[in-house]
Amino acid sequence: MKKGLRDGKGEMHFYSVSMKDSVVTGFWKKDKFQGLFEKAYEVKAMSSRISKINCRLSDNQGKDIIINVSSITSGVFTISDINVINGTFYQNNTQTLTNASVLRIQQVTFPFRAIFTFNTGETAEILFNEKGNYDVDVQLM
């Protein structure tokens, strides 16, 4: 509890006279349940020519990760390899646009942790804890 609101890791027990009792385990922030993990995703590492990585959990029912790769300089960069550390995926496909590329990883099992290698040799390691559809924007220098 923090200032009278649920905050942090904990369990909430629901007791019922007529129904089965239940327990919800996970993380709360400002009295709102965040999920089983404190963070839905976490960027674990990125090499020096990656200027930023933004992740967003777009919905918690899906199983796809879409990675948009762009550059602040000229040229199109793509993800050339996915080294899976934890989890699995069914298939992936890349679409190359004029100034960016889009990688769609489908039917992911979570938690999913992988090292993504770009055609420039740069790498990014991302952990996706929660099940869902993710939009990831990677910007290379």
VMD Tcl script that builds the backbone (N, CA, C; Angstrom):
set m [mol new atoms 423]
animate dup $m
set s [atomselect $m all]
$s set {name element resname resid chain x y z} {
  {N N MET 1 A 0.846 -1.180 0.000}
  {CA C MET 1 A 0.000 0.000 0.000}
  {C C MET 1 A 0.889 1.240 0.000}
  {N N LYS 2 A 0.439 2.238 -0.724}
  {CA C LYS 2 A 1.137 3.514 -0.777}
  {C C LYS 2 A 0.067 4.603 -0.812}
  {N N LYS 3 A 0.065 5.428 0.209}
  {CA C LYS 3 A -0.939 6.497 0.352}
  {C C LYS 3 A -2.361 5.940 0.262}
  {N N GLY 4 A -2.561 4.775 0.860}
  {CA C GLY 4 A -3.878 4.154 0.898}
  {C C GLY 4 A -4.289 3.427 -0.371}
  {N N LEU 5 A -3.400 3.338 -1.353}
  {CA C LEU 5 A -3.703 2.667 -2.612}
  {C C LEU 5 A -2.802 1.445 -2.775}
  {N N ARG 6 A -3.313 0.413 -3.429}
  {CA C ARG 6 A -2.490 -0.758 -3.719}
  {C C ARG 6 A -1.362 -0.341 -4.658}
  {N N ASP 7 A -0.132 -0.754 -4.299}
  {CA C ASP 7 A 1.032 -0.373 -5.086}
  {C C ASP 7 A 2.125 -1.415 -4.880}
  {N N GLY 8 A 2.595 -2.023 -5.977}
  {CA C GLY 8 A 3.655 -3.023 -5.885}
  {C C GLY 8 A 3.135 -4.434 -6.062}
  {N N LYS 9 A 3.986 -5.393 -5.710}
  {CA C LYS 9 A 3.658 -6.808 -5.880}
  {C C LYS 9 A 2.789 -7.271 -4.721}
  {N N GLY 10 A 1.802 -8.108 -5.040}
  {CA C GLY 10 A 0.957 -8.619 -3.978}
  {C C GLY 10 A -0.070 -9.626 -4.471}
  {N N GLU 11 A -0.881 -10.058 -3.537}
  {CA C GLU 11 A -1.974 -10.984 -3.819}
  {C C GLU 11 A -3.262 -10.387 -3.281}
  {N N MET 12 A -4.336 -10.537 -4.047}
  {CA C MET 12 A -5.641 -10.116 -3.587}
  {C C MET 12 A -6.507 -11.365 -3.502}
  {N N HIS 13 A -7.026 -11.610 -2.313}
  {CA C HIS 13 A -7.858 -12.793 -2.083}
  {C C HIS 13 A -9.324 -12.389 -2.103}
  {N N PHE 14 A -10.104 -13.112 -2.877}
  {CA C PHE 14 A -11.538 -12.898 -2.943}
  {C C PHE 14 A -12.215 -14.099 -2.298}
  {N N TYR 15 A -12.963 -13.842 -1.242}
  {CA C TYR 15 A -13.668 -14.908 -0.546}
  {C C TYR 15 A -15.146 -14.822 -0.872}
  {N N SER 16 A -15.729 -15.960 -1.130}
  {CA C SER 16 A -17.127 -15.991 -1.498}
  {C C SER 16 A -17.831 -17.113 -0.734}
  {N N VAL 17 A -19.024 -16.819 -0.271}
  {CA C VAL 17 A -19.806 -17.828 0.432}
  {C C VAL 17 A -20.418 -18.802 -0.565}
  {N N SER 18 A -20.912 -18.279 -1.687}
  {CA C SER 18 A -21.623 -19.131 -2.641}
  {C C SER 18 A -20.764 -19.623 -3.804}
  {N N MET 19 A -19.616 -18.990 -4.041}
  {CA C MET 19 A -18.776 -19.379 -5.176}
  {C C MET 19 A -17.388 -19.782 -4.678}
  {N N LYS 20 A -16.565 -20.220 -5.603}
  {CA C LYS 20 A -15.206 -20.610 -5.280}
  {C C LYS 20 A -14.367 -19.371 -4.954}
  {N N ASP 21 A -13.545 -19.454 -3.910}
  {CA C ASP 21 A -12.636 -18.368 -3.571}
  {C C ASP 21 A -11.578 -18.247 -4.671}
  {N N SER 22 A -11.000 -17.055 -4.829}
  {CA C SER 22 A -9.972 -16.873 -5.852}
  {C C SER 22 A -8.878 -15.941 -5.347}
  {N N VAL 23 A -7.740 -16.014 -6.019}
  {CA C VAL 23 A -6.586 -15.188 -5.678}
  {C C VAL 23 A -6.055 -14.565 -6.967}
  {N N VAL 24 A -5.783 -13.266 -6.930}
  {CA C VAL 24 A -5.140 -12.576 -8.045}
  {C C VAL 24 A -3.750 -12.177 -7.576}
  {N N THR 25 A -2.724 -12.624 -8.314}
  {CA C THR 25 A -1.337 -12.325 -7.973}
  {C C THR 25 A -0.742 -11.467 -9.076}
  {N N GLY 26 A 0.003 -10.439 -8.679}
  {CA C GLY 26 A 0.649 -9.595 -9.678}
  {C C GLY 26 A 1.061 -8.262 -9.115}
  {N N PHE 27 A 1.066 -7.259 -9.986}
  {CA C PHE 27 A 1.525 -5.920 -9.621}
  {C C PHE 27 A 0.405 -4.902 -9.766}
  {N N TRP 28 A 0.366 -3.979 -8.803}
  {CA C TRP 28 A -0.582 -2.875 -8.818}
  {C C TRP 28 A 0.184 -1.566 -8.844}
  {N N LYS 29 A -0.401 -0.574 -9.481}
  {CA C LYS 29 A 0.159 0.770 -9.474}
  {C C LYS 29 A -1.000 1.744 -9.363}
  {N N LYS 30 A -0.951 2.592 -8.344}
  {CA C LYS 30 A -2.008 3.571 -8.069}
  {C C LYS 30 A -3.383 2.894 -8.036}
  {N N ASP 31 A -3.440 1.740 -7.359}
  {CA C ASP 31 A -4.657 0.974 -7.113}
  {C C ASP 31 A -5.222 0.268 -8.354}
  {N N LYS 32 A -4.452 0.241 -9.468}
  {CA C LYS 32 A -4.895 -0.455 -10.680}
  {C C LYS 32 A -4.003 -1.659 -10.918}
  {N N PHE 33 A -4.629 -2.785 -11.228}
  {CA C PHE 33 A -3.884 -4.010 -11.498}
  {C C PHE 33 A -3.133 -3.851 -12.812}
  {N N GLN 34 A -1.812 -4.109 -12.795}
  {CA C GLN 34 A -0.961 -3.953 -13.971}
  {C C GLN 34 A -0.739 -5.272 -14.717}
  {N N GLY 35 A -0.819 -6.385 -14.008}
  {CA C GLY 35 A -0.576 -7.674 -14.631}
  {C C GLY 35 A 0.309 -8.540 -13.753}
  {N N LEU 36 A 0.642 -9.691 -14.283}
  {CA C LEU 36 A 1.444 -10.659 -13.549}
  {C C LEU 36 A 2.865 -10.143 -13.301}
  {N N PHE 37 A 3.349 -9.289 -14.196}
  {CA C PHE 37 A 4.708 -8.765 -14.096}
  {C C PHE 37 A 4.673 -7.262 -13.864}
  {N N GLU 38 A 5.727 -6.745 -13.246}
  {CA C GLU 38 A 5.792 -5.309 -12.994}
  {C C GLU 38 A 5.830 -4.529 -14.312}
  {N N LYS 39 A 6.544 -5.057 -15.288}
  {CA C LYS 39 A 6.628 -4.432 -16.600}
  {C C LYS 39 A 6.200 -5.439 -17.652}
  {N N ALA 40 A 5.349 -5.030 -18.576}
  {CA C ALA 40 A 4.901 -5.920 -19.644}
  {C C ALA 40 A 6.063 -6.293 -20.562}
  {N N TYR 41 A 7.026 -5.381 -20.708}
  {CA C TYR 41 A 8.186 -5.605 -21.563}
  {C C TYR 41 A 9.376 -4.895 -20.944}
  {N N GLU 42 A 10.559 -5.274 -21.390}
  {CA C GLU 42 A 11.761 -4.646 -20.874}
  {C C GLU 42 A 12.860 -4.730 -21.932}
  {N N VAL 43 A 13.448 -3.600 -22.269}
  {CA C VAL 43 A 14.602 -3.584 -23.165}
  {C C VAL 43 A 15.810 -3.900 -22.296}
  {N N LYS 44 A 16.404 -5.055 -22.518}
  {CA C LYS 44 A 17.516 -5.520 -21.684}
  {C C LYS 44 A 18.853 -4.935 -22.124}
  {N N ALA 45 A 19.035 -4.789 -23.442}
  {CA C ALA 45 A 20.302 -4.264 -23.963}
  {C C ALA 45 A 20.096 -3.786 -25.389}
  {N N MET 46 A 20.904 -2.803 -25.791}
  {CA C MET 46 A 20.919 -2.377 -27.187}
  {C C MET 46 A 22.293 -1.812 -27.501}
  {N N SER 47 A 22.743 -2.037 -28.722}
  {CA C SER 47 A 24.066 -1.568 -29.097}
  {C C SER 47 A 24.049 -0.065 -29.381}
  {N N SER 48 A 25.234 0.493 -29.540}
  {CA C SER 48 A 25.409 1.949 -29.524}
  {C C SER 48 A 24.763 2.697 -30.688}
  {N N ARG 49 A 24.561 2.068 -31.825}
  {CA C ARG 49 A 23.974 2.776 -32.971}
  {C C ARG 49 A 22.446 2.724 -32.974}
  {N N ILE 50 A 21.858 2.147 -31.949}
  {CA C ILE 50 A 20.403 2.196 -31.798}
  {C C ILE 50 A 20.102 3.397 -30.911}
  {N N SER 51 A 19.410 4.386 -31.466}
  {CA C SER 51 A 19.169 5.605 -30.691}
  {C C SER 51 A 17.996 5.468 -29.728}
  {N N LYS 52 A 16.973 4.673 -30.089}
  {CA C LYS 52 A 15.890 4.443 -29.135}
  {C C LYS 52 A 15.032 3.261 -29.544}
  {N N ILE 53 A 14.407 2.671 -28.525}
  {CA C ILE 53 A 13.442 1.588 -28.712}
  {C C ILE 53 A 12.223 1.934 -27.880}
  {N N ASN 54 A 11.083 2.011 -28.535}
  {CA C ASN 54 A 9.810 2.248 -27.843}
  {C C ASN 54 A 8.922 1.032 -28.030}
  {N N CYS 55 A 8.397 0.498 -26.929}
  {CA C CYS 55 A 7.493 -0.644 -26.973}
  {C C CYS 55 A 6.132 -0.218 -26.434}
  {N N ARG 56 A 5.093 -0.829 -26.979}
  {CA C ARG 56 A 3.743 -0.565 -26.495}
  {C C ARG 56 A 2.933 -1.851 -26.590}
  {N N LEU 57 A 2.286 -2.207 -25.482}
  {CA C LEU 57 A 1.375 -3.349 -25.470}
  {C C LEU 57 A 0.044 -2.837 -25.995}
  {N N SER 58 A -0.327 -3.223 -27.228}
  {CA C SER 58 A -1.532 -2.669 -27.842}
  {C C SER 58 A -2.802 -3.377 -27.390}
  {N N ASP 59 A -2.721 -4.656 -27.096}
  {CA C ASP 59 A -3.835 -5.367 -26.465}
  {C C ASP 59 A -3.301 -6.625 -25.811}
  {N N ASN 60 A -3.952 -7.074 -24.759}
  {CA C ASN 60 A -3.408 -8.208 -24.007}
  {C C ASN 60 A -4.025 -9.548 -24.384}
  {N N GLN 61 A -4.683 -9.617 -25.532}
  {CA C GLN 61 A -5.288 -10.869 -25.974}
  {C C GLN 61 A -4.524 -11.541 -27.111}
  {N N GLY 62 A -3.700 -10.791 -27.838}
  {CA C GLY 62 A -3.031 -11.333 -29.013}
  {C C GLY 62 A -1.740 -12.053 -28.702}
  {N N LYS 63 A -1.032 -12.428 -29.791}
  {CA C LYS 63 A 0.226 -13.159 -29.676}
  {C C LYS 63 A 1.229 -12.723 -30.732}
  {N N ASP 64 A 1.142 -11.470 -31.201}
  {CA C ASP 64 A 2.018 -11.000 -32.267}
  {C C ASP 64 A 2.864 -9.821 -31.805}
  {N N ILE 65 A 4.075 -9.739 -32.341}
  {CA C ILE 65 A 4.965 -8.619 -32.084}
  {C C ILE 65 A 5.307 -8.002 -33.435}
  {N N ILE 66 A 5.044 -6.703 -33.573}
  {CA C ILE 66 A 5.361 -5.993 -34.808}
  {C C ILE 66 A 6.485 -5.010 -34.505}
  {N N ILE 67 A 7.608 -5.152 -35.221}
  {CA C ILE 67 A 8.774 -4.305 -34.997}
  {C C ILE 67 A 8.999 -3.436 -36.226}
  {N N ASN 68 A 8.890 -2.118 -36.036}
  {CA C ASN 68 A 9.150 -1.139 -37.088}
  {C C ASN 68 A 10.578 -0.633 -36.908}
  {N N VAL 69 A 11.392 -0.772 -37.951}
  {CA C VAL 69 A 12.784 -0.337 -37.892}
  {C C VAL 69 A 12.951 0.841 -38.840}
  {N N SER 70 A 13.439 1.962 -38.306}
  {CA C SER 70 A 13.679 3.138 -39.133}
  {C C SER 70 A 15.056 3.700 -38.798}
  {N N SER 71 A 15.458 4.684 -39.595}
  {CA C SER 71 A 16.782 5.272 -39.412}
  {C C SER 71 A 16.689 6.786 -39.494}
  {N N ILE 72 A 17.513 7.456 -38.685}
  {CA C ILE 72 A 17.560 8.909 -38.774}
  {C C ILE 72 A 18.492 9.342 -39.909}
  {N N THR 73 A 19.231 8.385 -40.477}
  {CA C THR 73 A 20.051 8.643 -41.653}
  {C C THR 73 A 19.394 7.939 -42.830}
  {N N SER 74 A 20.007 8.008 -43.974}
  {CA C SER 74 A 19.430 7.344 -45.142}
  {C C SER 74 A 19.707 5.845 -45.094}
  {N N GLY 75 A 18.900 5.109 -45.804}
  {CA C GLY 75 A 19.075 3.663 -45.879}
  {C C GLY 75 A 17.957 2.919 -45.170}
  {N N VAL 76 A 17.742 1.694 -45.604}
  {CA C VAL 76 A 16.719 0.842 -45.006}
  {C C VAL 76 A 17.427 -0.251 -44.221}
  {N N PHE 77 A 17.027 -0.406 -42.975}
  {CA C PHE 77 A 17.616 -1.410 -42.110}
  {C C PHE 77 A 16.582 -2.470 -41.781}
  {N N THR 78 A 17.021 -3.707 -41.725}
  {CA C THR 78 A 16.120 -4.816 -41.444}
  {C C THR 78 A 16.699 -5.676 -40.324}
  {N N ILE 79 A 15.846 -6.505 -39.751}
  {CA C ILE 79 A 16.297 -7.486 -38.768}
  {C C ILE 79 A 16.701 -8.731 -39.544}
  {N N SER 80 A 17.965 -9.101 -39.417}
  {CA C SER 80 A 18.484 -10.230 -40.185}
  {C C SER 80 A 18.462 -11.543 -39.419}
  {N N ASP 81 A 18.347 -11.472 -38.066}
  {CA C ASP 81 A 18.353 -12.708 -37.278}
  {C C ASP 81 A 17.615 -12.486 -35.961}
  {N N ILE 82 A 16.934 -13.530 -35.503}
  {CA C ILE 82 A 16.262 -13.516 -34.203}
  {C C ILE 82 A 16.808 -14.695 -33.408}
  {N N ASN 83 A 17.548 -14.402 -32.344}
  {CA C ASN 83 A 18.099 -15.434 -31.460}
  {C C ASN 83 A 17.184 -15.525 -30.243}
  {N N VAL 84 A 16.330 -16.541 -30.204}
  {CA C VAL 84 A 15.349 -16.690 -29.131}
  {C C VAL 84 A 16.018 -17.258 -27.889}
  {N N ILE 85 A 15.888 -16.538 -26.777}
  {CA C ILE 85 A 16.425 -16.978 -25.494}
  {C C ILE 85 A 15.357 -17.719 -24.703}
  {N N ASN 86 A 14.121 -17.218 -24.767}
  {CA C ASN 86 A 13.010 -17.838 -24.040}
  {C C ASN 86 A 11.730 -17.647 -24.849}
  {N N GLY 87 A 10.896 -18.678 -24.912}
  {CA C GLY 87 A 9.648 -18.609 -25.668}
  {C C GLY 87 A 9.829 -19.167 -27.069}
  {N N THR 88 A 8.768 -19.080 -27.844}
  {CA C THR 88 A 8.792 -19.561 -29.225}
  {C C THR 88 A 7.910 -18.659 -30.079}
  {N N PHE 89 A 8.037 -18.832 -31.400}
  {CA C PHE 89 A 7.108 -18.184 -32.326}
  {C C PHE 89 A 6.914 -19.104 -33.515}
  {N N TYR 90 A 5.778 -18.934 -34.198}
  {CA C TYR 90 A 5.433 -19.805 -35.315}
  {C C TYR 90 A 6.119 -19.370 -36.604}
  {N N GLN 91 A 6.004 -18.095 -36.925}
  {CA C GLN 91 A 6.635 -17.600 -38.147}
  {C C GLN 91 A 6.878 -16.111 -38.042}
  {N N ASN 92 A 7.725 -15.608 -38.940}
  {CA C ASN 92 A 7.951 -14.167 -39.022}
  {C C ASN 92 A 8.064 -13.782 -40.482}
  {N N ASN 93 A 7.704 -12.554 -40.781}
  {CA C ASN 93 A 7.867 -12.045 -42.136}
  {C C ASN 93 A 8.222 -10.574 -42.085}
  {N N THR 94 A 9.006 -10.146 -43.063}
  {CA C THR 94 A 9.485 -8.774 -43.128}
  {C C THR 94 A 8.940 -8.103 -44.369}
  {N N GLN 95 A 8.526 -6.855 -44.198}
  {CA C GLN 95 A 8.094 -6.032 -45.317}
  {C C GLN 95 A 9.010 -4.810 -45.346}
  {N N THR 96 A 9.609 -4.550 -46.496}
  {CA C THR 96 A 10.507 -3.404 -46.627}
  {C C THR 96 A 9.750 -2.272 -47.294}
  {N N LEU 97 A 9.775 -1.104 -46.640}
  {CA C LEU 97 A 9.131 0.092 -47.162}
  {C C LEU 97 A 10.202 1.043 -47.682}
  {N N THR 98 A 9.827 2.228 -48.117}
  {CA C THR 98 A 10.767 3.184 -48.672}
  {C C THR 98 A 11.860 3.574 -47.680}
  {N N ASN 99 A 11.477 3.898 -46.438}
  {CA C ASN 99 A 12.482 4.349 -45.470}
  {C C ASN 99 A 12.434 3.569 -44.162}
  {N N ALA 100 A 11.816 2.391 -44.177}
  {CA C ALA 100 A 11.721 1.578 -42.960}
  {C C ALA 100 A 11.436 0.130 -43.340}
  {N N SER 101 A 11.524 -0.741 -42.346}
  {CA C SER 101 A 11.125 -2.131 -42.539}
  {C C SER 101 A 10.235 -2.529 -41.366}
  {N N VAL 102 A 9.358 -3.490 -41.624}
  {CA C VAL 102 A 8.424 -3.952 -40.607}
  {C C VAL 102 A 8.566 -5.462 -40.496}
  {N N LEU 103 A 8.850 -5.935 -39.282}
  {CA C LEU 103 A 8.938 -7.369 -39.009}
  {C C LEU 103 A 7.748 -7.760 -38.161}
  {N N ARG 104 A 7.020 -8.774 -38.593}
  {CA C ARG 104 A 5.885 -9.286 -37.823}
  {C C ARG 104 A 6.228 -10.693 -37.347}
  {N N ILE 105 A 6.242 -10.871 -36.022}
  {CA C ILE 105 A 6.505 -12.174 -35.415}
  {C C ILE 105 A 5.162 -12.693 -34.932}
  {N N GLN 106 A 4.759 -13.865 -35.416}
  {CA C GLN 106 A 3.409 -14.362 -35.161}
  {C C GLN 106 A 3.373 -15.573 -34.239}
  {N N GLN 107 A 2.266 -15.683 -33.523}
  {CA C GLN 107 A 1.989 -16.814 -32.628}
  {C C GLN 107 A 3.111 -17.019 -31.620}
  {N N VAL 108 A 3.417 -15.967 -30.881}
  {CA C VAL 108 A 4.474 -15.972 -29.884}
  {C C VAL 108 A 3.976 -16.620 -28.602}
  {N N THR 109 A 4.825 -17.405 -27.956}
  {CA C THR 109 A 4.527 -17.890 -26.602}
  {C C THR 109 A 5.319 -17.027 -25.627}
  {N N PHE 110 A 4.645 -16.600 -24.590}
  {CA C PHE 110 A 5.220 -15.666 -23.612}
  {C C PHE 110 A 5.503 -16.380 -22.303}
  {N N PRO 111 A 6.477 -15.908 -21.529}
  {CA C PRO 111 A 7.351 -14.782 -21.822}
  {C C PRO 111 A 8.272 -15.097 -22.999}
  {N N PHE 112 A 8.570 -14.058 -23.773}
  {CA C PHE 112 A 9.399 -14.178 -24.975}
  {C C PHE 112 A 10.575 -13.230 -24.838}
  {N N ARG 113 A 11.778 -13.779 -24.938}
  {CA C ARG 113 A 12.997 -12.972 -24.851}
  {C C ARG 113 A 13.878 -13.333 -26.026}
  {N N ALA 114 A 14.350 -12.307 -26.745}
  {CA C ALA 114 A 15.160 -12.564 -27.931}
  {C C ALA 114 A 16.167 -11.451 -28.154}
  {N N ILE 115 A 17.218 -11.823 -28.861}
  {CA C ILE 115 A 18.199 -10.848 -29.331}
  {C C ILE 115 A 17.950 -10.674 -30.829}
  {N N PHE 116 A 17.655 -9.448 -31.220}
  {CA C PHE 116 A 17.384 -9.123 -32.610}
  {C C PHE 116 A 18.652 -8.526 -33.210}
  {N N THR 117 A 19.125 -9.117 -34.315}
  {CA C THR 117 A 20.314 -8.627 -34.990}
  {C C THR 117 A 19.880 -7.944 -36.281}
  {N N PHE 118 A 20.387 -6.740 -36.502}
  {CA C PHE 118 A 20.043 -5.955 -37.676}
  {C C PHE 118 A 21.083 -6.174 -38.766}
  {N N ASN 119 A 20.730 -5.851 -40.005}
  {CA C ASN 119 A 21.657 -6.065 -41.118}
  {C C ASN 119 A 22.912 -5.201 -41.012}
  {N N THR 120 A 22.942 -4.266 -40.070}
  {CA C THR 120 A 24.128 -3.433 -39.820}
  {C C THR 120 A 25.053 -4.057 -38.774}
  {N N GLY 121 A 24.606 -5.154 -38.148}
  {CA C GLY 121 A 25.375 -5.786 -37.083}
  {C C GLY 121 A 24.953 -5.334 -35.697}
  {N N GLU 122 A 24.108 -4.317 -35.615}
  {CA C GLU 122 A 23.605 -3.843 -34.321}
  {C C GLU 122 A 22.667 -4.890 -33.728}
  {N N THR 123 A 22.557 -4.905 -32.389}
  {CA C THR 123 A 21.682 -5.859 -31.718}
  {C C THR 123 A 20.834 -5.174 -30.653}
  {N N ALA 124 A 19.682 -5.782 -30.385}
  {CA C ALA 124 A 18.802 -5.327 -29.304}
  {C C ALA 124 A 18.210 -6.558 -28.639}
  {N N GLU 125 A 18.243 -6.574 -27.317}
  {CA C GLU 125 A 17.660 -7.681 -26.559}
  {C C GLU 125 A 16.425 -7.160 -25.836}
  {N N ILE 126 A 15.286 -7.799 -26.108}
  {CA C ILE 126 A 14.019 -7.358 -25.525}
  {C C ILE 126 A 13.318 -8.556 -24.888}
  {N N LEU 127 A 12.759 -8.319 -23.698}
  {CA C LEU 127 A 11.971 -9.322 -22.984}
  {C C LEU 127 A 10.516 -8.865 -22.981}
  {N N PHE 128 A 9.629 -9.706 -23.484}
  {CA C PHE 128 A 8.190 -9.455 -23.468}
  {C C PHE 128 A 7.590 -10.410 -22.442}
  {N N ASN 129 A 7.182 -9.885 -21.280}
  {CA C ASN 129 A 6.670 -10.717 -20.199}
  {C C ASN 129 A 5.216 -11.126 -20.395}
  {N N GLU 130 A 4.381 -10.160 -20.663}
  {CA C GLU 130 A 2.935 -10.379 -20.724}
  {C C GLU 130 A 2.507 -10.831 -22.112}
  {N N LYS 131 A 1.504 -11.678 -22.151}
  {CA C LYS 131 A 0.886 -12.085 -23.406}
  {C C LYS 131 A 0.203 -10.877 -24.022}
  {N N GLY 132 A 0.260 -10.762 -25.343}
  {CA C GLY 132 A -0.437 -9.671 -26.019}
  {C C GLY 132 A 0.170 -9.330 -27.356}
  {N N ASN 133 A -0.421 -8.334 -27.999}
  {CA C ASN 133 A 0.122 -7.775 -29.233}
  {C C ASN 133 A 0.980 -6.570 -28.867}
  {N N TYR 134 A 2.175 -6.524 -29.436}
  {CA C TYR 134 A 3.106 -5.444 -29.152}
  {C C TYR 134 A 3.454 -4.692 -30.425}
  {N N ASP 135 A 3.609 -3.377 -30.290}
  {CA C ASP 135 A 4.151 -2.522 -31.345}
  {C C ASP 135 A 5.488 -2.016 -30.821}
  {N N VAL 136 A 6.545 -2.256 -31.584}
  {CA C VAL 136 A 7.894 -1.862 -31.181}
  {C C VAL 136 A 8.476 -0.978 -32.274}
  {N N ASP 137 A 8.980 0.179 -31.895}
  {CA C ASP 137 A 9.650 1.082 -32.824}
  {C C ASP 137 A 11.128 1.139 -32.464}
  {N N VAL 138 A 11.981 0.817 -33.443}
  {CA C VAL 138 A 13.429 0.852 -33.249}
  {C C VAL 138 A 13.995 1.892 -34.201}
  {N N GLN 139 A 14.773 2.798 -33.654}
  {CA C GLN 139 A 15.392 3.826 -34.480}
  {C C GLN 139 A 16.901 3.676 -34.442}
  {N N LEU 140 A 17.479 3.492 -35.633}
  {CA C LEU 140 A 18.930 3.344 -35.778}
  {C C LEU 140 A 19.548 4.660 -36.243}
  {N N MET 141 A 20.797 4.869 -35.825}
  {CA C MET 141 A 21.524 6.082 -36.263}
  {C C MET 141 A 22.261 5.795 -37.543}
}
mol reanalyze $m
mol bondsrecalc $m
mol representation Tube
mol addrep $m
